[in-house]
Amino acid sequence: MVALQIRDIPDDVRNVLATRARERGQSLNLYLRELVLREAAFENNRVLIDEVVARRGRSDITAEDVFGAVDAARGGR
C-alpha cells in the first residue's frame, strides 16, 4: 500500500472533516481513507454507465449528469 499526504488544506475544511470523523467514532485518518476509497469506487460506476450507454445507444444524459444528480441528492457530500 501507499501513503498519501495532502498539503495546504484550509483549517476550516480540516475542522469539518475532523468533526465528521469524530461523529462516526473514527480517526481523521480512517475517515479520510474511507472517503478516498469511496471516491475511487465511483469510477466503477462511470464505467458501468458508459457500458450501458454503449449497449442502448446515445442519450442526452451523461455520466456527469448522473453523478451530479447523485451528489445533489446527497447534499453535496
C-alpha positions as CSV (number, residue, x, y, z in Angstrom):
1,M,0.0,0.0,0.0
2,V,1.0,3.6,-0.5
3,A,0.7,6.6,1.9
4,L,-0.8,9.8,0.7
5,Q,-0.2,13.3,2.1
6,I,-2.3,16.3,1.3
7,R,-1.0,19.8,1.9
8,D,-2.5,23.2,2.0
9,I,-5.9,22.3,3.4
10,P,-7.6,25.3,5.0
11,D,-8.2,25.0,8.7
12,D,-12.0,25.2,8.4
13,V,-12.1,22.3,6.0
14,R,-9.9,20.2,8.2
15,N,-12.2,21.0,11.1
16,V,-15.3,20.0,9.2
17,L,-13.6,16.7,8.3
18,A,-12.4,16.1,11.8
19,T,-15.9,16.7,13.1
20,R,-17.4,14.2,10.7
21,A,-14.8,11.6,11.6
22,R,-15.5,12.2,15.4
23,E,-19.3,11.9,14.8
24,R,-18.7,8.5,13.2
25,G,-16.3,7.4,16.0
26,Q,-13.4,7.3,13.6
27,S,-10.0,8.8,13.5
28,L,-9.5,11.5,10.9
29,N,-7.1,9.2,9.0
30,L,-9.7,6.3,8.9
31,Y,-12.5,8.7,7.8
32,L,-10.3,10.2,5.0
33,R,-9.2,6.7,3.9
34,E,-12.8,5.6,3.5
35,L,-13.6,8.8,1.7
36,V,-10.8,8.3,-0.8
37,L,-11.7,4.6,-1.3
38,R,-15.4,5.6,-1.9
39,E,-14.4,8.3,-4.4
40,A,-12.2,5.8,-6.3
41,A,-15.1,3.3,-6.4
42,F,-17.2,5.9,-8.3
43,E,-15.0,5.2,-11.3
44,N,-16.6,1.7,-11.5
45,N,-20.0,3.4,-11.7
46,R,-18.8,5.6,-14.5
47,V,-17.5,2.6,-16.5
48,L,-20.8,0.8,-15.9
49,I,-22.9,3.8,-17.1
50,D,-20.7,4.1,-20.2
51,E,-21.2,0.4,-21.0
52,V,-25.0,0.8,-20.6
53,V,-25.0,3.8,-22.9
54,A,-22.9,1.9,-25.5
55,R,-25.3,-1.0,-25.5
56,R,-28.5,1.0,-25.5
57,G,-27.4,3.9,-27.7
58,R,-26.8,7.5,-27.0
59,S,-28.8,9.6,-24.6
60,D,-28.8,13.3,-23.7
61,I,-27.9,12.3,-20.1
62,T,-24.2,12.0,-19.5
63,A,-22.4,10.2,-16.7
64,E,-21.5,13.6,-15.3
65,D,-25.3,14.5,-15.2
66,V,-25.9,11.3,-13.2
67,F,-23.1,11.9,-10.8
68,G,-24.1,15.5,-10.3
69,A,-27.7,14.4,-9.5
70,V,-26.5,11.8,-7.0
71,D,-24.2,14.4,-5.4
72,A,-27.0,16.9,-5.2
73,A,-29.3,14.3,-3.7
74,R,-26.7,13.6,-1.0
75,G,-26.4,17.2,-0.2
76,G,-23.1,17.8,-1.8
77,R,-21.2,15.2,0.2
